[in-house]
């Protein structure tokens, strides 16, 4: 396999790809650069089949090699990126960020005093994860222990994938509304953030362009001119299509078919809830209040001899939802 790079000059830094499960995130990031110049760090063992077909320059099944839970995952990953030969790889894939971030939180607790001194934080808050202490360390580690190391080895682009999760408000699950998993630092560093969605050219997905810093910029006659090149929706979400847009920018004044996202596509990923979603949440909360009163009347003030243990029968619907959510997180 030839080692000629196909990575556009504009793709430097970090890209983040997310979306529904099974939509094709791993396939997308695997096509960004020549596989021979790509180091694939697999945290789900899903990339093994891709490696068998594409033969990445380096394929590391991190979670499979690790032992000892999160700390083992962190140690294996850091050892692997630190021993990368300089100038060998131009592209690194982290698929996906959730297990790595869990591992980084374990590392934060293990060396709380070190990171408190290094990042000006409180060691107790890091150990106990108060006030987002471990999350703060994770953001620092993303930059200093991961991205800076990979860039120092000659990697030009780091592509990360992330899953989405159901959004909750007032203890109730919001219908058709999702949050994107992942630490804030990935979003801050990202030059291109895509949300993969079903499209009109299956199995090729479409994508919502949530963040894009690939615009053309020029300075002439004392003025700057910035031109956005990607549309707000990619009808065909492939790296090849992005390369084409970088050469022939989209006409935002007259978008081509499929380049404008619909409200139905955007709404699930908006930060603010729609009026309909708010109504559903408020109705759920009101229903919970009514059922809570009924629960108190029937079982809450009977003076049971079973102690203070909470069961699903004595919990309100809102409390049951919260317990279920905590169990899923843990």
BALOBA-1460 file (C-alpha; in Angstrom, 3 decimals):
// residues 330
<rec num="1" residu="x" x="0.000" y="0.000" z="0.000"/>
<rec num="2" residu="x" x="1.297" y="3.440" z="-0.944"/>
<rec num="3" residu="x" x="2.032" y="5.916" z="1.831"/>
<rec num="4" residu="x" x="0.778" y="8.979" z="-0.056"/>
<rec num="5" residu="x" x="-1.433" y="11.162" z="2.105"/>
<rec num="6" residu="x" x="-4.940" y="12.153" z="0.989"/>
<rec num="7" residu="x" x="-5.516" y="14.399" z="4.007"/>
<rec num="8" residu="x" x="-6.503" y="17.948" z="2.940"/>
<rec num="9" residu="x" x="-4.295" y="20.710" z="4.297"/>
<rec num="10" residu="x" x="-7.321" y="22.261" z="5.989"/>
<rec num="11" residu="x" x="-7.888" y="19.225" z="8.210"/>
<rec num="12" residu="x" x="-5.507" y="19.950" z="11.060"/>
<rec num="13" residu="x" x="-6.338" y="19.494" z="14.726"/>
<rec num="14" residu="x" x="-9.363" y="17.527" z="15.944"/>
<rec num="15" residu="x" x="-12.616" y="16.369" z="14.375"/>
<rec num="16" residu="x" x="-15.562" y="14.952" z="16.300"/>
<rec num="17" residu="x" x="-18.114" y="12.603" z="14.757"/>
<rec num="18" residu="x" x="-21.236" y="11.535" z="16.593"/>
<rec num="19" residu="x" x="-24.728" y="10.301" z="15.820"/>
<rec num="20" residu="x" x="-27.093" y="7.402" z="16.200"/>
<rec num="21" residu="x" x="-25.696" y="3.944" z="16.915"/>
<rec num="22" residu="x" x="-24.831" y="1.949" z="13.825"/>
<rec num="23" residu="x" x="-25.056" y="4.991" z="11.552"/>
<rec num="24" residu="x" x="-21.474" y="4.668" z="10.273"/>
<rec num="25" residu="x" x="-19.242" y="6.825" z="12.490"/>
<rec num="26" residu="x" x="-16.330" y="4.379" z="12.471"/>
<rec num="27" residu="x" x="-16.570" y="3.909" z="8.723"/>
<rec num="28" residu="x" x="-16.530" y="7.675" z="8.228"/>
<rec num="29" residu="x" x="-13.388" y="8.395" z="10.256"/>
<rec num="30" residu="x" x="-11.630" y="5.401" z="8.684"/>
<rec num="31" residu="x" x="-11.881" y="7.061" z="5.263"/>
<rec num="32" residu="x" x="-10.408" y="10.431" z="6.184"/>
<rec num="33" residu="x" x="-6.779" y="9.502" z="5.515"/>
<rec num="34" residu="x" x="-4.776" y="6.767" z="3.804"/>
<rec num="35" residu="x" x="-5.154" y="3.740" z="6.139"/>
<rec num="36" residu="x" x="-1.391" y="3.159" z="5.987"/>
<rec num="37" residu="x" x="-0.909" y="6.553" z="7.665"/>
<rec num="38" residu="x" x="-3.633" y="6.021" z="10.240"/>
<rec num="39" residu="x" x="-3.264" y="4.821" z="13.840"/>
<rec num="40" residu="x" x="-6.567" y="3.393" z="15.049"/>
<rec num="41" residu="x" x="-7.110" y="3.204" z="18.821"/>
<rec num="42" residu="x" x="-10.129" y="1.000" z="19.391"/>
<rec num="43" residu="x" x="-12.042" y="1.210" z="22.668"/>
<rec num="44" residu="x" x="-14.959" y="-0.991" z="21.583"/>
<rec num="45" residu="x" x="-13.289" y="-3.690" z="19.478"/>
<rec num="46" residu="x" x="-15.494" y="-2.629" z="16.577"/>
<rec num="47" residu="x" x="-12.528" y="-1.580" z="14.483"/>
<rec num="48" residu="x" x="-11.106" y="-5.082" z="14.183"/>
<rec num="49" residu="x" x="-13.186" y="-5.809" z="11.092"/>
<rec num="50" residu="x" x="-12.219" y="-2.489" z="9.537"/>
<rec num="51" residu="x" x="-8.561" y="-3.194" z="10.181"/>
<rec num="52" residu="x" x="-8.877" y="-6.585" z="8.492"/>
<rec num="53" residu="x" x="-10.138" y="-4.841" z="5.365"/>
<rec num="54" residu="x" x="-8.120" y="-1.622" z="5.361"/>
<rec num="55" residu="x" x="-4.896" y="-2.662" z="7.153"/>
<rec num="56" residu="x" x="-4.253" y="0.439" z="9.211"/>
<rec num="57" residu="x" x="-0.671" y="1.438" z="9.797"/>
<rec num="58" residu="x" x="-1.356" y="0.723" z="13.460"/>
<rec num="59" residu="x" x="-4.377" y="-0.887" z="15.064"/>
<rec num="60" residu="x" x="-4.546" y="-1.027" z="18.862"/>
<rec num="61" residu="x" x="-7.476" y="-2.808" z="20.585"/>
<rec num="62" residu="x" x="-6.940" y="-0.831" z="23.783"/>
<rec num="63" residu="x" x="-9.633" y="-2.308" z="26.010"/>
<rec num="64" residu="x" x="-8.725" y="-5.847" z="24.927"/>
<rec num="65" residu="x" x="-5.084" y="-5.380" z="25.903"/>
<rec num="66" residu="x" x="-5.827" y="-3.582" z="29.153"/>
<rec num="67" residu="x" x="-6.275" y="-5.155" z="32.555"/>
<rec num="68" residu="x" x="-7.278" y="-3.590" z="35.830"/>
<rec num="69" residu="x" x="-10.299" y="-1.621" z="34.662"/>
<rec num="70" residu="x" x="-10.109" y="2.070" z="33.847"/>
<rec num="71" residu="x" x="-6.564" y="2.532" z="35.072"/>
<rec num="72" residu="x" x="-5.382" y="-0.294" z="32.843"/>
<rec num="73" residu="x" x="-7.081" y="1.283" z="29.833"/>
<rec num="74" residu="x" x="-5.460" y="4.629" z="30.566"/>
<rec num="75" residu="x" x="-2.003" y="3.134" z="31.029"/>
<rec num="76" residu="x" x="-2.153" y="1.052" z="27.832"/>
<rec num="77" residu="x" x="-3.378" y="3.972" z="25.738"/>
<rec num="78" residu="x" x="-0.792" y="6.443" z="27.038"/>
<rec num="79" residu="x" x="2.013" y="3.919" z="26.525"/>
<rec num="80" residu="x" x="0.883" y="3.317" z="22.955"/>
<rec num="81" residu="x" x="0.718" y="6.965" z="21.909"/>
<rec num="82" residu="x" x="3.985" y="7.852" z="23.639"/>
<rec num="83" residu="x" x="5.891" y="5.177" z="21.712"/>
<rec num="84" residu="x" x="4.556" y="6.216" z="18.294"/>
<rec num="85" residu="x" x="7.479" y="6.870" z="15.944"/>
<rec num="86" residu="x" x="7.737" y="10.515" z="14.976"/>
<rec num="87" residu="x" x="6.577" y="11.256" z="11.446"/>
<rec num="88" residu="x" x="5.085" y="7.811" z="10.835"/>
<rec num="89" residu="x" x="1.366" y="8.650" z="11.138"/>
<rec num="90" residu="x" x="-0.621" y="11.678" z="10.012"/>
<rec num="91" residu="x" x="-3.983" y="10.557" z="11.350"/>
<rec num="92" residu="x" x="-5.093" y="9.089" z="14.680"/>
<rec num="93" residu="x" x="-8.545" y="7.699" z="15.418"/>
<rec num="94" residu="x" x="-10.005" y="7.389" z="18.926"/>
<rec num="95" residu="x" x="-13.135" y="5.237" z="18.714"/>
<rec num="96" residu="x" x="-14.846" y="6.112" z="21.003"/>
<rec num="97" residu="x" x="-14.196" y="8.677" z="23.729"/>
<rec num="98" residu="x" x="-16.471" y="7.320" z="26.503"/>
<rec num="99" residu="x" x="-14.251" y="4.457" z="27.776"/>
<rec num="100" residu="x" x="-11.190" y="6.671" z="27.509"/>
<rec num="101" residu="x" x="-12.796" y="9.457" z="29.526"/>
<rec num="102" residu="x" x="-13.865" y="6.975" z="32.207"/>
<rec num="103" residu="x" x="-10.262" y="5.789" z="32.323"/>
<rec num="104" residu="x" x="-8.999" y="9.360" z="32.610"/>
<rec num="105" residu="x" x="-11.285" y="9.952" z="35.595"/>
<rec num="106" residu="x" x="-9.759" y="6.929" z="37.287"/>
<rec num="107" residu="x" x="-6.311" y="8.344" z="36.538"/>
<rec num="108" residu="x" x="-7.385" y="11.701" z="37.982"/>
<rec num="109" residu="x" x="-8.383" y="10.037" z="41.260"/>
<rec num="110" residu="x" x="-5.204" y="7.946" z="41.347"/>
<rec num="111" residu="x" x="-2.938" y="10.992" z="41.083"/>
<rec num="112" residu="x" x="-5.174" y="13.688" z="42.535"/>
<rec num="113" residu="x" x="-2.365" y="15.488" z="44.376"/>
<rec num="114" residu="x" x="-0.236" y="15.626" z="41.233"/>
<rec num="115" residu="x" x="-2.983" y="17.092" z="39.074"/>
<rec num="116" residu="x" x="-4.150" y="19.478" z="41.786"/>
<rec num="117" residu="x" x="-0.691" y="21.007" z="41.848"/>
<rec num="118" residu="x" x="-0.251" y="20.865" z="38.068"/>
<rec num="119" residu="x" x="-3.601" y="22.392" z="37.152"/>
<rec num="120" residu="x" x="-4.281" y="24.569" z="40.191"/>
<rec num="121" residu="x" x="-7.160" y="22.489" z="41.507"/>
<rec num="122" residu="x" x="-8.227" y="21.067" z="44.868"/>
<rec num="123" residu="x" x="-7.035" y="17.493" z="45.454"/>
<rec num="124" residu="x" x="-10.019" y="16.655" z="47.633"/>
<rec num="125" residu="x" x="-12.442" y="17.747" z="44.950"/>
<rec num="126" residu="x" x="-10.621" y="15.625" z="42.393"/>
<rec num="127" residu="x" x="-10.579" y="12.522" z="44.605"/>
<rec num="128" residu="x" x="-14.250" y="12.827" z="45.540"/>
<rec num="129" residu="x" x="-15.229" y="14.231" z="42.139"/>
<rec num="130" residu="x" x="-16.840" y="17.272" z="43.753"/>
<rec num="131" residu="x" x="-17.627" y="20.318" z="41.633"/>
<rec num="132" residu="x" x="-16.612" y="18.429" z="38.514"/>
<rec num="133" residu="x" x="-13.088" y="17.897" z="39.797"/>
<rec num="134" residu="x" x="-12.344" y="14.790" z="37.761"/>
<rec num="135" residu="x" x="-13.981" y="16.260" z="34.668"/>
<rec num="136" residu="x" x="-11.674" y="19.253" z="34.915"/>
<rec num="137" residu="x" x="-8.643" y="16.969" z="34.981"/>
<rec num="138" residu="x" x="-10.025" y="15.025" z="32.001"/>
<rec num="139" residu="x" x="-10.199" y="18.226" z="29.958"/>
<rec num="140" residu="x" x="-6.594" y="19.044" z="30.822"/>
<rec num="141" residu="x" x="-5.431" y="15.501" z="30.022"/>
<rec num="142" residu="x" x="-7.148" y="15.577" z="26.634"/>
<rec num="143" residu="x" x="-4.977" y="18.528" z="25.679"/>
<rec num="144" residu="x" x="-1.708" y="17.760" z="27.425"/>
<rec num="145" residu="x" x="-1.502" y="13.972" z="27.699"/>
<rec num="146" residu="x" x="-3.228" y="13.054" z="24.441"/>
<rec num="147" residu="x" x="-3.479" y="15.731" z="21.750"/>
<rec num="148" residu="x" x="-0.139" y="17.408" z="22.412"/>
<rec num="149" residu="x" x="1.613" y="14.038" z="22.453"/>
<rec num="150" residu="x" x="0.020" y="12.901" z="19.190"/>
<rec num="151" residu="x" x="0.759" y="16.210" z="17.483"/>
<rec num="152" residu="x" x="4.361" y="16.066" z="18.664"/>
<rec num="153" residu="x" x="4.658" y="12.690" z="16.892"/>
<rec num="154" residu="x" x="3.636" y="14.253" z="13.592"/>
<rec num="155" residu="x" x="-0.064" y="13.403" z="13.691"/>
<rec num="156" residu="x" x="-1.924" y="16.165" z="11.866"/>
<rec num="157" residu="x" x="-5.495" y="15.180" z="12.573"/>
<rec num="158" residu="x" x="-7.083" y="13.420" z="15.549"/>
<rec num="159" residu="x" x="-10.530" y="12.020" z="14.770"/>
<rec num="160" residu="x" x="-12.708" y="11.083" z="17.717"/>
<rec num="161" residu="x" x="-16.112" y="9.441" z="17.754"/>
<rec num="162" residu="x" x="-18.774" y="9.798" z="20.423"/>
<rec num="163" residu="x" x="-22.200" y="8.369" z="21.102"/>
<rec num="164" residu="x" x="-25.389" y="10.234" z="21.955"/>
<rec num="165" residu="x" x="-27.605" y="9.699" z="24.997"/>
<rec num="166" residu="x" x="-31.194" y="10.518" z="25.862"/>
<rec num="167" residu="x" x="-31.762" y="13.938" z="27.380"/>
<rec num="168" residu="x" x="-33.500" y="14.300" z="30.734"/>
<rec num="169" residu="x" x="-35.251" y="17.296" z="32.291"/>
<rec num="170" residu="x" x="-36.964" y="17.452" z="35.667"/>
<rec num="171" residu="x" x="-36.304" y="13.750" z="36.171"/>
<rec num="172" residu="x" x="-38.187" y="12.814" z="32.998"/>
<rec num="173" residu="x" x="-36.758" y="11.606" z="29.703"/>
<rec num="174" residu="x" x="-37.338" y="14.154" z="26.961"/>
<rec num="175" residu="x" x="-38.931" y="12.679" z="23.882"/>
<rec num="176" residu="x" x="-36.748" y="12.777" z="20.763"/>
<rec num="177" residu="x" x="-33.997" y="14.823" z="22.383"/>
<rec num="178" residu="x" x="-30.351" y="13.865" z="22.787"/>
<rec num="179" residu="x" x="-27.117" y="15.062" z="24.318"/>
<rec num="180" residu="x" x="-23.781" y="14.301" z="22.718"/>
<rec num="181" residu="x" x="-21.453" y="12.393" z="25.008"/>
<rec num="182" residu="x" x="-17.924" y="13.579" z="25.579"/>
<rec num="183" residu="x" x="-15.825" y="16.064" z="27.517"/>
<rec num="184" residu="x" x="-16.057" y="19.733" z="26.611"/>
<rec num="185" residu="x" x="-12.444" y="19.886" z="25.504"/>
<rec num="186" residu="x" x="-13.099" y="17.776" z="22.391"/>
<rec num="187" residu="x" x="-15.708" y="20.311" z="21.270"/>
<rec num="188" residu="x" x="-13.421" y="23.241" z="21.998"/>
<rec num="189" residu="x" x="-10.594" y="21.735" z="19.951"/>
<rec num="190" residu="x" x="-12.765" y="20.464" z="17.108"/>
<rec num="191" residu="x" x="-12.481" y="22.101" z="13.708"/>
<rec num="192" residu="x" x="-15.308" y="19.954" z="12.355"/>
<rec num="193" residu="x" x="-18.133" y="18.414" z="14.371"/>
<rec num="194" residu="x" x="-20.652" y="16.226" z="12.566"/>
<rec num="195" residu="x" x="-23.826" y="14.514" z="13.732"/>
<rec num="196" residu="x" x="-24.552" y="11.528" z="11.502"/>
<rec num="197" residu="x" x="-28.218" y="11.058" z="10.633"/>
<rec num="198" residu="x" x="-30.138" y="8.832" z="8.207"/>
<rec num="199" residu="x" x="-30.068" y="10.243" z="4.691"/>
<rec num="200" residu="x" x="-31.449" y="9.700" z="1.215"/>
<rec num="201" residu="x" x="-28.536" y="7.619" z="-0.049"/>
<rec num="202" residu="x" x="-28.448" y="4.646" z="2.311"/>
<rec num="203" residu="x" x="-26.235" y="3.066" z="3.459"/>
<rec num="204" residu="x" x="-24.331" y="6.357" z="3.187"/>
<rec num="205" residu="x" x="-25.586" y="8.625" z="6.001"/>
<rec num="206" residu="x" x="-26.211" y="12.341" z="5.898"/>
<rec num="207" residu="x" x="-24.753" y="14.667" z="8.539"/>
<rec num="208" residu="x" x="-25.560" y="17.875" z="10.364"/>
<rec num="209" residu="x" x="-22.562" y="20.211" z="10.369"/>
<rec num="210" residu="x" x="-22.628" y="21.439" z="13.974"/>
<rec num="211" residu="x" x="-19.249" y="23.168" z="13.931"/>
<rec num="212" residu="x" x="-17.018" y="24.018" z="11.001"/>
<rec num="213" residu="x" x="-13.743" y="25.938" z="10.948"/>
<rec num="214" residu="x" x="-12.746" y="25.098" z="7.405"/>
<rec num="215" residu="x" x="-13.732" y="28.351" z="5.775"/>
<rec num="216" residu="x" x="-11.504" y="30.010" z="3.216"/>
<rec num="217" residu="x" x="-9.973" y="33.265" z="4.432"/>
<rec num="218" residu="x" x="-8.078" y="35.890" z="2.471"/>
<rec num="219" residu="x" x="-6.815" y="39.418" z="2.991"/>
<rec num="220" residu="x" x="-7.006" y="41.787" z="0.049"/>
<rec num="221" residu="x" x="-7.378" y="45.536" z="-0.375"/>
<rec num="222" residu="x" x="-7.164" y="46.056" z="3.356"/>
<rec num="223" residu="x" x="-10.050" y="43.736" z="4.147"/>
<rec num="224" residu="x" x="-10.563" y="40.143" z="5.217"/>
<rec num="225" residu="x" x="-12.933" y="37.860" z="3.370"/>
<rec num="226" residu="x" x="-14.126" y="34.633" z="4.977"/>
<rec num="227" residu="x" x="-16.068" y="32.107" z="2.941"/>
<rec num="228" residu="x" x="-17.773" y="29.088" z="4.444"/>
<rec num="229" residu="x" x="-17.246" y="26.030" z="2.282"/>
<rec num="230" residu="x" x="-19.368" y="23.301" z="3.833"/>
<rec num="231" residu="x" x="-23.179" y="23.390" z="3.814"/>
<rec num="232" residu="x" x="-25.155" y="23.065" z="7.022"/>
<rec num="233" residu="x" x="-26.121" y="19.534" z="6.026"/>
<rec num="234" residu="x" x="-24.063" y="16.996" z="4.107"/>
<rec num="235" residu="x" x="-26.383" y="14.965" z="1.848"/>
<rec num="236" residu="x" x="-23.650" y="12.334" z="1.633"/>
<rec num="237" residu="x" x="-21.521" y="12.308" z="4.759"/>
<rec num="238" residu="x" x="-18.226" y="11.002" z="3.434"/>
<rec num="239" residu="x" x="-14.696" y="12.377" z="3.655"/>
<rec num="240" residu="x" x="-14.656" y="12.369" z="-0.148"/>
<rec num="241" residu="x" x="-17.647" y="14.724" z="-0.211"/>
<rec num="242" residu="x" x="-15.897" y="17.042" z="2.259"/>
<rec num="243" residu="x" x="-12.806" y="17.131" z="0.072"/>
<rec num="244" residu="x" x="-15.023" y="18.084" z="-2.859"/>
<rec num="245" residu="x" x="-16.614" y="20.929" z="-0.875"/>
<rec num="246" residu="x" x="-13.183" y="22.237" z="0.101"/>
<rec num="247" residu="x" x="-12.375" y="22.515" z="-3.603"/>
<rec num="248" residu="x" x="-15.834" y="23.694" z="-4.705"/>
<rec num="249" residu="x" x="-17.606" y="25.399" z="-1.779"/>
<rec num="250" residu="x" x="-21.327" y="25.065" z="-1.249"/>
<rec num="251" residu="x" x="-23.542" y="27.929" z="-2.391"/>
<rec num="252" residu="x" x="-25.205" y="28.926" z="0.865"/>
<rec num="253" residu="x" x="-27.419" y="31.486" z="-0.908"/>
<rec num="254" residu="x" x="-28.847" y="28.764" z="-3.125"/>
<rec num="255" residu="x" x="-28.274" y="25.393" z="-1.415"/>
<rec num="256" residu="x" x="-28.343" y="22.238" z="-3.484"/>
<rec num="257" residu="x" x="-30.944" y="19.571" z="-2.663"/>
<rec num="258" residu="x" x="-30.182" y="17.939" z="0.669"/>
<rec num="259" residu="x" x="-27.869" y="20.717" z="1.909"/>
<rec num="260" residu="x" x="-30.453" y="22.338" z="4.205"/>
<rec num="261" residu="x" x="-31.380" y="20.466" z="7.407"/>
<rec num="262" residu="x" x="-35.010" y="20.159" z="8.367"/>
<rec num="263" residu="x" x="-36.392" y="21.165" z="11.759"/>
<rec num="264" residu="x" x="-37.105" y="17.484" z="12.460"/>
<rec num="265" residu="x" x="-33.421" y="16.663" z="11.941"/>
<rec num="266" residu="x" x="-32.070" y="19.550" z="14.008"/>
<rec num="267" residu="x" x="-34.513" y="19.514" z="16.921"/>
<rec num="268" residu="x" x="-33.222" y="16.353" z="18.692"/>
<rec num="269" residu="x" x="-29.785" y="17.949" z="19.092"/>
<rec num="270" residu="x" x="-30.749" y="21.510" z="20.007"/>
<rec num="271" residu="x" x="-29.581" y="22.687" z="23.410"/>
<rec num="272" residu="x" x="-32.939" y="24.298" z="24.145"/>
<rec num="273" residu="x" x="-36.112" y="22.258" z="24.327"/>
<rec num="274" residu="x" x="-39.001" y="22.894" z="21.969"/>
<rec num="275" residu="x" x="-42.384" y="24.008" z="23.283"/>
<rec num="276" residu="x" x="-43.788" y="20.541" z="22.645"/>
<rec num="277" residu="x" x="-40.957" y="18.897" z="24.581"/>
<rec num="278" residu="x" x="-41.379" y="21.338" z="27.469"/>
<rec num="279" residu="x" x="-45.107" y="20.527" z="27.595"/>
<rec num="280" residu="x" x="-44.318" y="16.817" z="27.795"/>
<rec num="281" residu="x" x="-41.785" y="17.338" z="30.587"/>
<rec num="282" residu="x" x="-44.163" y="19.571" z="32.565"/>
<rec num="283" residu="x" x="-46.972" y="17.072" z="32.124"/>
<rec num="284" residu="x" x="-44.694" y="14.295" z="33.385"/>
<rec num="285" residu="x" x="-43.727" y="16.352" z="36.436"/>
<rec num="286" residu="x" x="-47.382" y="17.195" z="37.167"/>
<rec num="287" residu="x" x="-48.370" y="13.553" z="36.822"/>
<rec num="288" residu="x" x="-45.522" y="12.629" z="39.164"/>
<rec num="289" residu="x" x="-46.848" y="15.079" z="41.764"/>
<rec num="290" residu="x" x="-50.322" y="13.601" z="41.597"/>
<rec num="291" residu="x" x="-49.028" y="10.040" z="41.891"/>
<rec num="292" residu="x" x="-46.683" y="11.139" z="44.668"/>
<rec num="293" residu="x" x="-49.654" y="12.290" z="46.751"/>
<rec num="294" residu="x" x="-51.379" y="8.973" z="46.113"/>
<rec num="295" residu="x" x="-48.239" y="7.088" z="47.121"/>
<rec num="296" residu="x" x="-47.989" y="9.003" z="50.405"/>
<rec num="297" residu="x" x="-51.606" y="8.247" z="51.200"/>
<rec num="298" residu="x" x="-51.295" y="4.526" z="50.517"/>
<rec num="299" residu="x" x="-47.810" y="3.562" z="51.675"/>
<rec num="300" residu="x" x="-45.877" y="6.601" z="52.810"/>
<rec num="301" residu="x" x="-47.409" y="7.183" z="56.251"/>
<rec num="302" residu="x" x="-48.377" y="3.693" z="57.323"/>
<rec num="303" residu="x" x="-45.436" y="3.184" z="59.674"/>
<rec num="304" residu="x" x="-44.104" y="0.065" z="57.998"/>
<rec num="305" residu="x" x="-41.875" y="-2.276" z="60.007"/>
<rec num="306" residu="x" x="-39.619" y="-2.830" z="57.021"/>
<rec num="307" residu="x" x="-37.274" y="0.021" z="57.893"/>
<rec num="308" residu="x" x="-36.442" y="2.842" z="55.538"/>
<rec num="309" residu="x" x="-35.483" y="0.702" z="52.530"/>
<rec num="310" residu="x" x="-36.870" y="2.113" z="49.288"/>
<rec num="311" residu="x" x="-38.479" y="-0.229" z="46.808"/>
<rec num="312" residu="x" x="-39.870" y="0.365" z="43.360"/>
<rec num="313" residu="x" x="-43.343" y="0.174" z="44.864"/>
<rec num="314" residu="x" x="-42.738" y="3.045" z="47.293"/>
<rec num="315" residu="x" x="-40.858" y="5.286" z="44.897"/>
<rec num="316" residu="x" x="-42.656" y="7.887" z="42.829"/>
<rec num="317" residu="x" x="-42.427" y="7.647" z="39.008"/>
<rec num="318" residu="x" x="-39.929" y="10.512" z="39.027"/>
<rec num="319" residu="x" x="-37.780" y="8.778" z="41.642"/>
<rec num="320" residu="x" x="-37.964" y="5.511" z="39.733"/>
<rec num="321" residu="x" x="-36.810" y="7.298" z="36.586"/>
<rec num="322" residu="x" x="-33.918" y="8.860" z="38.462"/>
<rec num="323" residu="x" x="-32.912" y="5.517" z="39.995"/>
<rec num="324" residu="x" x="-33.032" y="3.839" z="36.568"/>
<rec num="325" residu="x" x="-30.889" y="6.595" z="35.109"/>
<rec num="326" residu="x" x="-28.295" y="6.304" z="37.891"/>
<rec num="327" residu="x" x="-28.141" y="2.538" z="37.405"/>
<rec num="328" residu="x" x="-27.529" y="3.056" z="33.684"/>
<rec num="329" residu="x" x="-24.759" y="5.569" z="34.376"/>
<rec num="330" residu="x" x="-23.062" y="3.350" z="36.976"/>
